[in-house]
Amino acid sequence: DMKGINYPSFVDWWNQHKNRFLLKGNISKSTYTQIEETLKKNYNILSYTIDKIKELFK
């Protein structure tokens, strides 16, 4: 049940299981790549935002 799951806990869950999903064929390589790229993009946006907020409070 993925309802109400937050971003950090999803990332932890994904990192824990992604290789097994790929090996077992639960997900396609393209889906795997899409999820990885989306998480990376969101992480970069989040990091950038946090840096900007920190600058405001210097």
Residue pairs with C-beta under 8 A, 6 or more apart in sequence:
2 10
5 13
7 42
11 39
11 43
14 35
14 39
18 32
18 35
18 36
20 26
21 27
21 32
22 29
22 32
27 35
